[in-house]
Amino acid sequence: MMVDVKATNLKLKERARRMVMLASNVDYQTAVSLLEESDYEVKTAILMQFLKIDAARSRELLLRHDGMLDELM
C-alpha cells in the first residue's frame, strides 16, 4: 500500500484516515487522533501506532531509514 500522501484537503484527509485504519488495524477515532498528532503524516501515524511511540520519535526513525516504513515494521 502506498502511504506517502500529503493530506492537503478533506478528500485526502479522509483517504489518510482510511489508510491508517487499514495499515494499523485501528478504529476511525484512533486514526484521527494519530493523524492529528502527526500533522497528517500517514507514515508517521502508522509507525506511532505500530511501535507505540510519539510523533517526534517516529519522524526520527523514518528519517534515519530514508522513509522506508517497511524496514521499521
mmCIF file as Biopython writes it, N, C-alpha, C and O atoms, coordinates in Angstrom:
data_model
#
loop_
_atom_site.group_PDB
_atom_site.id
_atom_site.type_symbol
_atom_site.label_atom_id
_atom_site.label_alt_id
_atom_site.label_comp_id
_atom_site.label_asym_id
_atom_site.label_entity_id
_atom_site.label_seq_id
_atom_site.pdbx_PDB_ins_code
_atom_site.Cartn_x
_atom_site.Cartn_y
_atom_site.Cartn_z
_atom_site.occupancy
_atom_site.B_iso_or_equiv
_atom_site.auth_seq_id
_atom_site.auth_asym_id
_atom_site.pdbx_PDB_model_num
ATOM 1   N N  . MET A ? 1  ? 0.840   -1.171 0.000  1.0 0.0 1  A 1 
ATOM 2   C CA . MET A ? 1  ? 0.000   0.000  0.000  1.0 0.0 1  A 1 
ATOM 3   C C  . MET A ? 1  ? 0.891   1.242  0.000  1.0 0.0 1  A 1 
ATOM 4   O O  . MET A ? 1  ? 1.817   1.347  0.804  1.0 0.0 1  A 1 
ATOM 5   N N  . MET A ? 2  ? 0.611   2.163  -0.889 1.0 0.0 2  A 1 
ATOM 6   C CA . MET A ? 2  ? 1.351   3.428  -0.907 1.0 0.0 2  A 1 
ATOM 7   C C  . MET A ? 2  ? 0.750   4.358  0.133  1.0 0.0 2  A 1 
ATOM 8   O O  . MET A ? 2  ? -0.427  4.709  0.052  1.0 0.0 2  A 1 
ATOM 9   N N  . VAL A ? 3  ? 1.540   4.750  1.094  1.0 0.0 3  A 1 
ATOM 10  C CA . VAL A ? 3  ? 1.030   5.580  2.178  1.0 0.0 3  A 1 
ATOM 11  C C  . VAL A ? 3  ? 1.690   6.948  2.223  1.0 0.0 3  A 1 
ATOM 12  O O  . VAL A ? 3  ? 1.497   7.693  3.184  1.0 0.0 3  A 1 
ATOM 13  N N  . ASP A ? 4  ? 2.452   7.288  1.217  1.0 0.0 4  A 1 
ATOM 14  C CA . ASP A ? 4  ? 3.148   8.570  1.194  1.0 0.0 4  A 1 
ATOM 15  C C  . ASP A ? 4  ? 2.247   9.611  0.537  1.0 0.0 4  A 1 
ATOM 16  O O  . ASP A ? 4  ? 2.460   9.996  -0.612 1.0 0.0 4  A 1 
ATOM 17  N N  . VAL A ? 5  ? 1.246   10.058 1.277  1.0 0.0 5  A 1 
ATOM 18  C CA . VAL A ? 5  ? 0.273   11.014 0.757  1.0 0.0 5  A 1 
ATOM 19  C C  . VAL A ? 5  ? 0.329   12.290 1.586  1.0 0.0 5  A 1 
ATOM 20  O O  . VAL A ? 5  ? 0.497   12.243 2.804  1.0 0.0 5  A 1 
ATOM 21  N N  . LYS A ? 6  ? 0.187   13.422 0.920  1.0 0.0 6  A 1 
ATOM 22  C CA . LYS A ? 6  ? 0.111   14.700 1.620  1.0 0.0 6  A 1 
ATOM 23  C C  . LYS A ? 6  ? -1.363  15.072 1.704  1.0 0.0 6  A 1 
ATOM 24  O O  . LYS A ? 6  ? -1.985  15.417 0.699  1.0 0.0 6  A 1 
ATOM 25  N N  . ALA A ? 7  ? -1.907  15.001 2.895  1.0 0.0 7  A 1 
ATOM 26  C CA . ALA A ? 7  ? -3.336  15.248 3.106  1.0 0.0 7  A 1 
ATOM 27  C C  . ALA A ? 7  ? -3.590  16.751 3.170  1.0 0.0 7  A 1 
ATOM 28  O O  . ALA A ? 7  ? -3.582  17.349 4.246  1.0 0.0 7  A 1 
ATOM 29  N N  . THR A ? 8  ? -3.814  17.348 2.008  1.0 0.0 8  A 1 
ATOM 30  C CA . THR A ? 8  ? -3.950  18.798 1.921  1.0 0.0 8  A 1 
ATOM 31  C C  . THR A ? 8  ? -5.392  19.269 1.789  1.0 0.0 8  A 1 
ATOM 32  O O  . THR A ? 8  ? -5.657  20.469 1.864  1.0 0.0 8  A 1 
ATOM 33  N N  . ASN A ? 9  ? -6.322  18.350 1.595  1.0 0.0 9  A 1 
ATOM 34  C CA . ASN A ? 9  ? -7.729  18.741 1.513  1.0 0.0 9  A 1 
ATOM 35  C C  . ASN A ? 9  ? -8.583  17.671 2.191  1.0 0.0 9  A 1 
ATOM 36  O O  . ASN A ? 9  ? -8.064  16.643 2.626  1.0 0.0 9  A 1 
ATOM 37  N N  . LEU A ? 10 ? -9.870  17.908 2.280  1.0 0.0 10 A 1 
ATOM 38  C CA . LEU A ? 10 ? -10.751 16.985 3.004  1.0 0.0 10 A 1 
ATOM 39  C C  . LEU A ? 10 ? -10.750 15.585 2.411  1.0 0.0 10 A 1 
ATOM 40  O O  . LEU A ? 10 ? -10.745 14.597 3.146  1.0 0.0 10 A 1 
ATOM 41  N N  . LYS A ? 11 ? -10.756 15.494 1.090  1.0 0.0 11 A 1 
ATOM 42  C CA . LYS A ? 11 ? -10.770 14.182 0.433  1.0 0.0 11 A 1 
ATOM 43  C C  . LYS A ? 11 ? -9.504  13.391 0.775  1.0 0.0 11 A 1 
ATOM 44  O O  . LYS A ? 11 ? -9.577  12.200 1.078  1.0 0.0 11 A 1 
ATOM 45  N N  . LEU A ? 12 ? -8.359  14.046 0.727  1.0 0.0 12 A 1 
ATOM 46  C CA . LEU A ? 12 ? -7.098  13.365 1.033  1.0 0.0 12 A 1 
ATOM 47  C C  . LEU A ? 12 ? -6.974  13.052 2.521  1.0 0.0 12 A 1 
ATOM 48  O O  . LEU A ? 12 ? -6.368  12.046 2.891  1.0 0.0 12 A 1 
ATOM 49  N N  . LYS A ? 13 ? -7.537  13.896 3.372  1.0 0.0 13 A 1 
ATOM 50  C CA . LYS A ? 13 ? -7.523  13.599 4.810  1.0 0.0 13 A 1 
ATOM 51  C C  . LYS A ? 13 ? -8.359  12.361 5.102  1.0 0.0 13 A 1 
ATOM 52  O O  . LYS A ? 13 ? -7.981  11.538 5.936  1.0 0.0 13 A 1 
ATOM 53  N N  . GLU A ? 14 ? -9.476  12.228 4.430  1.0 0.0 14 A 1 
ATOM 54  C CA . GLU A ? 14 ? -10.311 11.038 4.621  1.0 0.0 14 A 1 
ATOM 55  C C  . GLU A ? 14 ? -9.581  9.793  4.112  1.0 0.0 14 A 1 
ATOM 56  O O  . GLU A ? 14 ? -9.643  8.734  4.737  1.0 0.0 14 A 1 
ATOM 57  N N  . ARG A ? 15 ? -8.901  9.921  2.993  1.0 0.0 15 A 1 
ATOM 58  C CA . ARG A ? 15 ? -8.112  8.803  2.466  1.0 0.0 15 A 1 
ATOM 59  C C  . ARG A ? 15 ? -7.011  8.428  3.455  1.0 0.0 15 A 1 
ATOM 60  O O  . ARG A ? 15 ? -6.763  7.245  3.691  1.0 0.0 15 A 1 
ATOM 61  N N  . ALA A ? 16 ? -6.354  9.426  4.031  1.0 0.0 16 A 1 
ATOM 62  C CA . ALA A ? 16 ? -5.304  9.178  5.024  1.0 0.0 16 A 1 
ATOM 63  C C  . ALA A ? 16 ? -5.873  8.429  6.226  1.0 0.0 16 A 1 
ATOM 64  O O  . ALA A ? 16 ? -5.237  7.512  6.745  1.0 0.0 16 A 1 
ATOM 65  N N  . ARG A ? 17 ? -7.059  8.813  6.665  1.0 0.0 17 A 1 
ATOM 66  C CA . ARG A ? 17 ? -7.691  8.125  7.803  1.0 0.0 17 A 1 
ATOM 67  C C  . ARG A ? 17 ? -7.928  6.658  7.484  1.0 0.0 17 A 1 
ATOM 68  O O  . ARG A ? 17 ? -7.654  5.783  8.306  1.0 0.0 17 A 1 
ATOM 69  N N  . ARG A ? 18 ? -8.439  6.394  6.289  1.0 0.0 18 A 1 
ATOM 70  C CA . ARG A ? 18 ? -8.695  5.003  5.895  1.0 0.0 18 A 1 
ATOM 71  C C  . ARG A ? 18 ? -7.398  4.208  5.805  1.0 0.0 18 A 1 
ATOM 72  O O  . ARG A ? 18 ? -7.357  3.041  6.195  1.0 0.0 18 A 1 
ATOM 73  N N  . MET A ? 19 ? -6.337  4.831  5.293  1.0 0.0 19 A 1 
ATOM 74  C CA . MET A ? 19 ? -5.042  4.145  5.202  1.0 0.0 19 A 1 
ATOM 75  C C  . MET A ? 19 ? -4.520  3.774  6.584  1.0 0.0 19 A 1 
ATOM 76  O O  . MET A ? 19 ? -4.054  2.655  6.800  1.0 0.0 19 A 1 
ATOM 77  N N  . VAL A ? 20 ? -4.601  4.718  7.518  1.0 0.0 20 A 1 
ATOM 78  C CA . VAL A ? 20 ? -4.117  4.448  8.878  1.0 0.0 20 A 1 
ATOM 79  C C  . VAL A ? 20 ? -4.968  3.362  9.522  1.0 0.0 20 A 1 
ATOM 80  O O  . VAL A ? 20 ? -4.438  2.477  10.195 1.0 0.0 20 A 1 
ATOM 81  N N  . MET A ? 21 ? -6.284  3.419  9.324  1.0 0.0 21 A 1 
ATOM 82  C CA . MET A ? 21 ? -7.167  2.390  9.879  1.0 0.0 21 A 1 
ATOM 83  C C  . MET A ? 21 ? -6.784  1.013  9.354  1.0 0.0 21 A 1 
ATOM 84  O O  . MET A ? 21 ? -6.678  0.059  10.126 1.0 0.0 21 A 1 
ATOM 85  N N  . LEU A ? 22 ? -6.579  0.907  8.060  1.0 0.0 22 A 1 
ATOM 86  C CA . LEU A ? 22 ? -6.263  -0.374 7.432  1.0 0.0 22 A 1 
ATOM 87  C C  . LEU A ? 22 ? -4.875  -0.873 7.831  1.0 0.0 22 A 1 
ATOM 88  O O  . LEU A ? 22 ? -4.719  -2.027 8.232  1.0 0.0 22 A 1 
ATOM 89  N N  . ALA A ? 23 ? -3.876  -0.011 7.721  1.0 0.0 23 A 1 
ATOM 90  C CA . ALA A ? 23 ? -2.495  -0.426 7.991  1.0 0.0 23 A 1 
ATOM 91  C C  . ALA A ? 23 ? -2.240  -0.692 9.470  1.0 0.0 23 A 1 
ATOM 92  O O  . ALA A ? 23 ? -1.395  -1.517 9.817  1.0 0.0 23 A 1 
ATOM 93  N N  . SER A ? 24 ? -2.967  0.001  10.339 1.0 0.0 24 A 1 
ATOM 94  C CA . SER A ? 24 ? -2.716  -0.111 11.780 1.0 0.0 24 A 1 
ATOM 95  C C  . SER A ? 24 ? -3.771  -0.912 12.517 1.0 0.0 24 A 1 
ATOM 96  O O  . SER A ? 24 ? -3.644  -1.175 13.713 1.0 0.0 24 A 1 
ATOM 97  N N  . ASN A ? 25 ? -4.809  -1.298 11.800 1.0 0.0 25 A 1 
ATOM 98  C CA . ASN A ? 25 ? -5.912  -2.053 12.405 1.0 0.0 25 A 1 
ATOM 99  C C  . ASN A ? 25 ? -6.500  -1.310 13.612 1.0 0.0 25 A 1 
ATOM 100 O O  . ASN A ? 25 ? -6.651  -1.874 14.696 1.0 0.0 25 A 1 
ATOM 101 N N  . VAL A ? 26 ? -6.827  -0.028 13.393 1.0 0.0 26 A 1 
ATOM 102 C CA . VAL A ? 26 ? -7.427  0.798  14.443 1.0 0.0 26 A 1 
ATOM 103 C C  . VAL A ? 26 ? -8.776  1.319  13.969 1.0 0.0 26 A 1 
ATOM 104 O O  . VAL A ? 26 ? -9.092  1.270  12.781 1.0 0.0 26 A 1 
ATOM 105 N N  . ASP A ? 27 ? -9.565  1.819  14.913 1.0 0.0 27 A 1 
ATOM 106 C CA . ASP A ? 27 ? -10.858 2.388  14.553 1.0 0.0 27 A 1 
ATOM 107 C C  . ASP A ? 27 ? -10.678 3.818  14.025 1.0 0.0 27 A 1 
ATOM 108 O O  . ASP A ? 27 ? -9.588  4.388  14.061 1.0 0.0 27 A 1 
ATOM 109 N N  . TYR A ? 28 ? -11.780 4.362  13.541 1.0 0.0 28 A 1 
ATOM 110 C CA . TYR A ? 28 ? -11.756 5.682  12.913 1.0 0.0 28 A 1 
ATOM 111 C C  . TYR A ? 28 ? -11.211 6.750  13.862 1.0 0.0 28 A 1 
ATOM 112 O O  . TYR A ? 28 ? -10.325 7.514  13.481 1.0 0.0 28 A 1 
ATOM 113 N N  . GLN A ? 29 ? -11.722 6.812  15.078 1.0 0.0 29 A 1 
ATOM 114 C CA . GLN A ? 29 ? -11.315 7.862  16.009 1.0 0.0 29 A 1 
ATOM 115 C C  . GLN A ? 29 ? -9.837  7.752  16.385 1.0 0.0 29 A 1 
ATOM 116 O O  . GLN A ? 29 ? -9.163  8.769  16.551 1.0 0.0 29 A 1 
ATOM 117 N N  . THR A ? 30 ? -9.337  6.538  16.517 1.0 0.0 30 A 1 
ATOM 118 C CA . THR A ? 30 ? -7.912  6.354  16.806 1.0 0.0 30 A 1 
ATOM 119 C C  . THR A ? 30 ? -7.075  6.839  15.632 1.0 0.0 30 A 1 
ATOM 120 O O  . THR A ? 30 ? -6.041  7.477  15.827 1.0 0.0 30 A 1 
ATOM 121 N N  . ALA A ? 31 ? -7.514  6.540  14.418 1.0 0.0 31 A 1 
ATOM 122 C CA . ALA A ? 31 ? -6.809  7.010  13.222 1.0 0.0 31 A 1 
ATOM 123 C C  . ALA A ? 31 ? -6.774  8.533  13.188 1.0 0.0 31 A 1 
ATOM 124 O O  . ALA A ? 31 ? -5.737  9.126  12.892 1.0 0.0 31 A 1 
ATOM 125 N N  . VAL A ? 32 ? -7.897  9.160  13.489 1.0 0.0 32 A 1 
ATOM 126 C CA . VAL A ? 32 ? -7.953  10.626 13.520 1.0 0.0 32 A 1 
ATOM 127 C C  . VAL A ? 32 ? -6.968  11.170 14.552 1.0 0.0 32 A 1 
ATOM 128 O O  . VAL A ? 32 ? -6.228  12.110 14.264 1.0 0.0 32 A 1 
ATOM 129 N N  . SER A ? 33 ? -6.954  10.597 15.732 1.0 0.0 33 A 1 
ATOM 130 C CA . SER A ? 33 ? -6.044  11.052 16.795 1.0 0.0 33 A 1 
ATOM 131 C C  . SER A ? 33 ? -4.586  10.915 16.382 1.0 0.0 33 A 1 
ATOM 132 O O  . SER A ? 33 ? -3.789  11.832 16.577 1.0 0.0 33 A 1 
ATOM 133 N N  . LEU A ? 34 ? -4.244  9.766  15.812 1.0 0.0 34 A 1 
ATOM 134 C CA . LEU A ? 34 ? -2.868  9.546  15.359 1.0 0.0 34 A 1 
ATOM 135 C C  . LEU A ? 34 ? -2.479  10.561 14.288 1.0 0.0 34 A 1 
ATOM 136 O O  . LEU A ? 34 ? -1.381  11.117 14.321 1.0 0.0 34 A 1 
ATOM 137 N N  . LEU A ? 35 ? -3.375  10.799 13.348 1.0 0.0 35 A 1 
ATOM 138 C CA . LEU A ? 35 ? -3.079  11.739 12.270 1.0 0.0 35 A 1 
ATOM 139 C C  . LEU A ? 35 ? -2.983  13.173 12.777 1.0 0.0 35 A 1 
ATOM 140 O O  . LEU A ? 35 ? -2.139  13.938 12.311 1.0 0.0 35 A 1 
ATOM 141 N N  . GLU A ? 36 ? -3.825  13.539 13.711 1.0 0.0 36 A 1 
ATOM 142 C CA . GLU A ? 36 ? -3.734  14.889 14.275 1.0 0.0 36 A 1 
ATOM 143 C C  . GLU A ? 36 ? -2.413  15.077 15.011 1.0 0.0 36 A 1 
ATOM 144 O O  . GLU A ? 36 ? -1.783  16.128 14.897 1.0 0.0 36 A 1 
ATOM 145 N N  . GLU A ? 37 ? -1.993  14.071 15.759 1.0 0.0 37 A 1 
ATOM 146 C CA . GLU A ? 37 ? -0.706  14.138 16.473 1.0 0.0 37 A 1 
ATOM 147 C C  . GLU A ? 37 ? 0.467   14.216 15.512 1.0 0.0 37 A 1 
ATOM 148 O O  . GLU A ? 37 ? 1.483   14.840 15.818 1.0 0.0 37 A 1 
ATOM 149 N N  . SER A ? 38 ? 0.334   13.586 14.353 1.0 0.0 38 A 1 
ATOM 150 C CA . SER A ? 38 ? 1.435   13.510 13.390 1.0 0.0 38 A 1 
ATOM 151 C C  . SER A ? 38 ? 1.321   14.550 12.282 1.0 0.0 38 A 1 
ATOM 152 O O  . SER A ? 38 ? 2.026   14.458 11.277 1.0 0.0 38 A 1 
ATOM 153 N N  . ASP A ? 39 ? 0.449   15.535 12.448 1.0 0.0 39 A 1 
ATOM 154 C CA . ASP A ? 39 ? 0.229   16.558 11.414 1.0 0.0 39 A 1 
ATOM 155 C C  . ASP A ? 39 ? -0.158  15.934 10.079 1.0 0.0 39 A 1 
ATOM 156 O O  . ASP A ? 39 ? 0.266   16.394 9.019  1.0 0.0 39 A 1 
ATOM 157 N N  . TYR A ? 40 ? -0.956  14.897 10.145 1.0 0.0 40 A 1 
ATOM 158 C CA . TYR A ? 40 ? -1.467  14.169 8.979  1.0 0.0 40 A 1 
ATOM 159 C C  . TYR A ? 40 ? -0.361  13.572 8.113  1.0 0.0 40 A 1 
ATOM 160 O O  . TYR A ? 40 ? -0.495  13.493 6.892  1.0 0.0 40 A 1 
ATOM 161 N N  . GLU A ? 41 ? 0.726   13.154 8.747  1.0 0.0 41 A 1 
ATOM 162 C CA . GLU A ? 41 ? 1.775   12.390 8.064  1.0 0.0 41 A 1 
ATOM 163 C C  . GLU A ? 41 ? 1.424   10.917 8.260  1.0 0.0 41 A 1 
ATOM 164 O O  . GLU A ? 41 ? 1.545   10.384 9.363  1.0 0.0 41 A 1 
ATOM 165 N N  . VAL A ? 42 ? 0.994   10.272 7.192  1.0 0.0 42 A 1 
ATOM 166 C CA . VAL A ? 42 ? 0.469   8.908  7.286  1.0 0.0 42 A 1 
ATOM 167 C C  . VAL A ? 42 ? 1.525   7.932  7.800  1.0 0.0 42 A 1 
ATOM 168 O O  . VAL A ? 42 ? 1.247   7.146  8.706  1.0 0.0 42 A 1 
ATOM 169 N N  . LYS A ? 43 ? 2.718   7.970  7.241  1.0 0.0 43 A 1 
ATOM 170 C CA . LYS A ? 43 ? 3.773   7.052  7.692  1.0 0.0 43 A 1 
ATOM 171 C C  . LYS A ? 43 ? 4.072   7.246  9.174  1.0 0.0 43 A 1 
ATOM 172 O O  . LYS A ? 43 ? 4.228   6.281  9.922  1.0 0.0 43 A 1 
ATOM 173 N N  . THR A ? 44 ? 4.148   8.487  9.578  1.0 0.0 44 A 1 
ATOM 174 C CA . THR A ? 44 ? 4.419   8.791  10.982 1.0 0.0 44 A 1 
ATOM 175 C C  . THR A ? 44 ? 3.329   8.219  11.873 1.0 0.0 44 A 1 
ATOM 176 O O  . THR A ? 44 ? 3.619   7.614  12.906 1.0 0.0 44 A 1 
ATOM 177 N N  . ALA A ? 45 ? 2.081   8.408  11.479 1.0 0.0 45 A 1 
ATOM 178 C CA . ALA A ? 45 ? 0.948   7.915  12.273 1.0 0.0 45 A 1 
ATOM 179 C C  . ALA A ? 45 ? 0.956   6.394  12.375 1.0 0.0 45 A 1 
ATOM 180 O O  . ALA A ? 45 ? 0.727   5.842  13.451 1.0 0.0 45 A 1 
ATOM 181 N N  . ILE A ? 46 ? 1.216   5.724  11.275 1.0 0.0 46 A 1 
ATOM 182 C CA . ILE A ? 46 ? 1.239   4.257  11.276 1.0 0.0 46 A 1 
ATOM 183 C C  . ILE A ? 46 ? 2.349   3.749  12.193 1.0 0.0 46 A 1 
ATOM 184 O O  . ILE A ? 46 ? 2.134   2.833  12.987 1.0 0.0 46 A 1 
ATOM 185 N N  . LEU A ? 47 ? 3.523   4.339  12.082 1.0 0.0 47 A 1 
ATOM 186 C CA . LEU A ? 47 ? 4.651   3.909  12.909 1.0 0.0 47 A 1 
ATOM 187 C C  . LEU A ? 47 ? 4.405   4.212  14.389 1.0 0.0 47 A 1 
ATOM 188 O O  . LEU A ? 47 ? 4.797   3.434  15.259 1.0 0.0 47 A 1 
ATOM 189 N N  . MET A ? 48 ? 3.763   5.330  14.668 1.0 0.0 48 A 1 
ATOM 190 C CA . MET A ? 48 ? 3.417   5.657  16.052 1.0 0.0 48 A 1 
ATOM 191 C C  . MET A ? 48 ? 2.589   4.540  16.670 1.0 0.0 48 A 1 
ATOM 192 O O  . MET A ? 48 ? 2.850   4.111  17.794 1.0 0.0 48 A 1 
ATOM 193 N N  . GLN A ? 49 ? 1.601   4.076  15.939 1.0 0.0 49 A 1 
ATOM 194 C CA . GLN A ? 49 ? 0.731   3.017  16.451 1.0 0.0 49 A 1 
ATOM 195 C C  . GLN A ? 49 ? 1.482   1.693  16.549 1.0 0.0 49 A 1 
ATOM 196 O O  . GLN A ? 49 ? 1.366   0.984  17.549 1.0 0.0 49 A 1 
ATOM 197 N N  . PHE A ? 50 ? 2.241   1.363  15.530 1.0 0.0 50 A 1 
ATOM 198 C CA . PHE A ? 50 ? 2.929   0.073  15.486 1.0 0.0 50 A 1 
ATOM 199 C C  . PHE A ? 50 ? 3.957   -0.069 16.602 1.0 0.0 50 A 1 
ATOM 200 O O  . PHE A ? 50 ? 4.046   -1.120 17.238 1.0 0.0 50 A 1 
ATOM 201 N N  . LEU A ? 51 ? 4.737   0.993  16.841 1.0 0.0 51 A 1 
ATOM 202 C CA . LEU A ? 51 ? 5.804   0.935  17.844 1.0 0.0 51 A 1 
ATOM 203 C C  . LEU A ? 51 ? 5.415   1.579  19.174 1.0 0.0 51 A 1 
ATOM 204 O O  . LEU A ? 51 ? 6.191   1.548  20.129 1.0 0.0 51 A 1 
ATOM 205 N N  . LYS A ? 52 ? 4.218   2.160  19.238 1.0 0.0 52 A 1 
ATOM 206 C CA . LYS A ? 52 ? 3.745   2.832  20.469 1.0 0.0 52 A 1 
ATOM 207 C C  . LYS A ? 52 ? 4.722   3.930  20.893 1.0 0.0 52 A 1 
ATOM 208 O O  . LYS A ? 52 ? 5.176   3.980  22.037 1.0 0.0 52 A 1 
ATOM 209 N N  . ILE A ? 53 ? 5.030   4.811  19.932 1.0 0.0 53 A 1 
ATOM 210 C CA . ILE A ? 53 ? 5.959   5.917  20.167 1.0 0.0 53 A 1 
ATOM 211 C C  . ILE A ? 53 ? 5.274   7.229  19.796 1.0 0.0 53 A 1 
ATOM 212 O O  . ILE A ? 53 ? 4.187   7.229  19.218 1.0 0.0 53 A 1 
ATOM 213 N N  . ASP A ? 54 ? 5.919   8.344  20.133 1.0 0.0 54 A 1 
ATOM 214 C CA . ASP A ? 54 ? 5.334   9.634  19.791 1.0 0.0 54 A 1 
ATOM 215 C C  . ASP A ? 54 ? 5.749   10.057 18.380 1.0 0.0 54 A 1 
ATOM 216 O O  . ASP A ? 54 ? 6.576   9.408  17.739 1.0 0.0 54 A 1 
ATOM 217 N N  . ALA A ? 55 ? 5.162   11.148 17.917 1.0 0.0 55 A 1 
ATOM 218 C CA . ALA A ? 55 ? 5.389   11.603 16.545 1.0 0.0 55 A 1 
ATOM 219 C C  . ALA A ? 55 ? 6.849   11.981 16.301 1.0 0.0 55 A 1 
ATOM 220 O O  . ALA A ? 55 ? 7.399   11.673 15.243 1.0 0.0 55 A 1 
ATOM 221 N N  . ALA A ? 56 ? 7.473   12.638 17.261 1.0 0.0 56 A 1 
ATOM 222 C CA . ALA A ? 56 ? 8.868   13.053 17.085 1.0 0.0 56 A 1 
ATOM 223 C C  . ALA A ? 56 ? 9.783   11.850 16.891 1.0 0.0 56 A 1 
ATOM 224 O O  . ALA A ? 56 ? 10.631  11.850 15.999 1.0 0.0 56 A 1 
ATOM 225 N N  . ARG A ? 57 ? 9.616   10.841 17.709 1.0 0.0 57 A 1 
ATOM 226 C CA . ARG A ? 57 ? 10.443  9.627  17.596 1.0 0.0 57 A 1 
ATOM 227 C C  . ARG A ? 57 ? 10.156  8.911  16.280 1.0 0.0 57 A 1 
ATOM 228 O O  . ARG A ? 57 ? 11.072  8.394  15.640 1.0 0.0 57 A 1 
ATOM 229 N N  . SER A ? 58 ? 8.906   8.881  15.883 1.0 0.0 58 A 1 
ATOM 230 C CA . SER A ? 58 ? 8.525   8.244  14.628 1.0 0.0 58 A 1 
ATOM 231 C C  . SER A ? 58 ? 9.189   8.944  13.442 1.0 0.0 58 A 1 
ATOM 232 O O  . SER A ? 58 ? 9.717   8.290  12.543 1.0 0.0 58 A 1 
ATOM 233 N N  . ARG A ? 59 ? 9.158   10.269 13.447 1.0 0.0 59 A 1 
ATOM 234 C CA . ARG A ? 59 ? 9.802   11.033 12.364 1.0 0.0 59 A 1 
ATOM 235 C C  . ARG A ? 59 ? 11.307  10.779 12.335 1.0 0.0 59 A 1 
ATOM 236 O O  . ARG A ? 59 ? 11.906  10.630 11.269 1.0 0.0 59 A 1 
ATOM 237 N N  . GLU A ? 60 ? 11.904  10.733 13.521 1.0 0.0 60 A 1 
ATOM 238 C CA . GLU A ? 60 ? 13.347  10.483 13.625 1.0 0.0 60 A 1 
ATOM 239 C C  . GLU A ? 60 ? 13.708  9.131  13.008 1.0 0.0 60 A 1 
ATOM 240 O O  . GLU A ? 60 ? 14.668  9.026  12.244 1.0 0.0 60 A 1 
ATOM 241 N N  . LEU A ? 61 ? 12.941  8.110  13.342 1.0 0.0 61 A 1 
ATOM 242 C CA . LEU A ? 61 ? 13.204  6.775  12.800 1.0 0.0 61 A 1 
ATOM 243 C C  . LEU A ? 61 ? 12.998  6.733  11.291 1.0 0.0 61 A 1 
ATOM 244 O O  . LEU A ? 61 ? 13.791  6.130  10.568 1.0 0.0 61 A 1 
ATOM 245 N N  . LEU A ? 62 ? 11.938  7.372  10.823 1.0 0.0 62 A 1 
ATOM 246 C CA . LEU A ? 62 ? 11.685  7.399  9.380  1.0 0.0 62 A 1 
ATOM 247 C C  . LEU A ? 62 ? 12.804  8.129  8.643  1.0 0.0 62 A 1 
ATOM 248 O O  . LEU A ? 62 ? 13.218  7.705  7.563  1.0 0.0 62 A 1 
ATOM 249 N N  . LEU A ? 63 ? 13.288  9.209  9.215  1.0 0.0 63 A 1 
ATOM 250 C CA . LEU A ? 63 ? 14.387  9.951  8.607  1.0 0.0 63 A 1 
ATOM 251 C C  . LEU A ? 63 ? 15.639  9.088  8.531  1.0 0.0 63 A 1 
ATOM 252 O O  . LEU A ? 63 ? 16.329  9.076  7.512  1.0 0.0 63 A 1 
ATOM 253 N N  . ARG A ? 64 ? 15.929  8.372  9.604  1.0 0.0 64 A 1 
ATOM 254 C CA . ARG A ? 64 ? 17.108  7.513  9.657  1.0 0.0 64 A 1 
ATOM 255 C C  . ARG A ? 64 ? 17.022  6.347  8.670  1.0 0.0 64 A 1 
ATOM 256 O O  . ARG A ? 64 ? 18.045  5.817  8.237  1.0 0.0 64 A 1 
ATOM 257 N N  . HIS A ? 65 ? 15.809  5.957  8.320  1.0 0.0 65 A 1 
ATOM 258 C CA . HIS A ? 65 ? 15.606  4.829  7.405  1.0 0.0 65 A 1 
ATOM 259 C C  . HIS A ? 65 ? 15.086  5.287  6.047  1.0 0.0 65 A 1 
ATOM 260 O O  . HIS A ? 65 ? 14.410  4.533  5.347  1.0 0.0 65 A 1 
ATOM 261 N N  . ASP A ? 66 ? 15.403  6.523  5.679  1.0 0.0 66 A 1 
ATOM 262 C CA . ASP A ? 66 ? 15.034  7.085  4.377  1.0 0.0 66 A 1 
ATOM 263 C C  . ASP A ? 66 ? 13.548  6.945  4.069  1.0 0.0 66 A 1 
ATOM 264 O O  . ASP A ? 66 ? 13.169  6.741  2.916  1.0 0.0 66 A 1 
ATOM 265 N N  . GLY A ? 67 ? 12.710  7.051  5.090  1.0 0.0 67 A 1 
ATOM 266 C CA . GLY A ? 67 ? 11.269  6.995  4.894  1.0 0.0 67 A 1 
ATOM 267 C C  . GLY A ? 67 ? 10.721  5.619  4.595  1.0 0.0 67 A 1 
ATOM 268 O O  . GLY A ? 67 ? 9.555   5.478  4.228  1.0 0.0 67 A 1 
ATOM 269 N N  . MET A ? 68 ? 11.554  4.599  4.749  1.0 0.0 68 A 1 
ATOM 270 C CA . MET A ? 68 ? 11.144  3.230  4.427  1.0 0.0 68 A 1 
ATOM 271 C C  . MET A ? 68 ? 10.416  2.611  5.618  1.0 0.0 68 A 1 
ATOM 272 O O  . MET A ? 68 ? 11.037  2.038  6.513  1.0 0.0 68 A 1 
ATOM 273 N N  . LEU A ? 69 ? 9.116   2.732  5.613  1.0 0.0 69 A 1 
ATOM 274 C CA . LEU A ? 69 ? 8.284   2.247  6.707  1.0 0.0 69 A 1 
ATOM 275 C C  . LEU A ? 69 ? 8.428   0.744  6.902  1.0 0.0 69 A 1 
ATOM 276 O O  . LEU A ? 69 ? 8.453   0.263  8.035  1.0 0.0 69 A 1 
ATOM 277 N N  . ASP A ? 70 ? 8.522   0.004  5.810  1.0 0.0 70 A 1 
ATOM 278 C CA . ASP A ? 70 ? 8.597   -1.463 5.915  1.0 0.0 70 A 1 
ATOM 279 C C  . ASP A ? 70 ? 9.848   -1.928 6.656  1.0 0.0 70 A 1 
ATOM 280 O O  . ASP A ? 70 ? 9.837   -3.000 7.261  1.0 0.0 70 A 1 
ATOM 281 N N  . GLU A ? 71 ? 10.921  -1.147 6.621  1.0 0.0 71 A 1 
ATOM 282 C CA . GLU A ? 71 ? 12.139  -1.514 7.356  1.0 0.0 71 A 1 
ATOM 283 C C  . GLU A ? 71 ? 11.942  -1.410 8.864  1.0 0.0 71 A 1 
ATOM 284 O O  . GLU A ? 71 ? 12.654  -2.052 9.636  1.0 0.0 71 A 1 
ATOM 285 N N  . LEU A ? 72 ? 10.990  -0.612 9.270  1.0 0.0 72 A 1 
ATOM 286 C CA . LEU A ? 72 ? 10.777  -0.351 10.693 1.0 0.0 72 A 1 
ATOM 287 C C  . LEU A ? 72 ? 9.688   -1.215 11.306 1.0 0.0 72 A 1 
ATOM 288 O O  . LEU A ? 72 ? 9.517   -1.240 12.525 1.0 0.0 72 A 1 
ATOM 289 N N  . MET A ? 73 ? 8.964   -1.912 10.470 1.0 0.0 73 A 1 
ATOM 290 C CA . MET A ? 73 ? 7.839   -2.700 10.980 1.0 0.0 73 A 1 
ATOM 291 C C  . MET A ? 73 ? 8.165   -4.177 11.009 1.0 0.0 73 A 1 
ATOM 292 O O  . MET A ? 73 ? 7.330   -4.986 11.412 1.0 0.0 73 A 1 
#
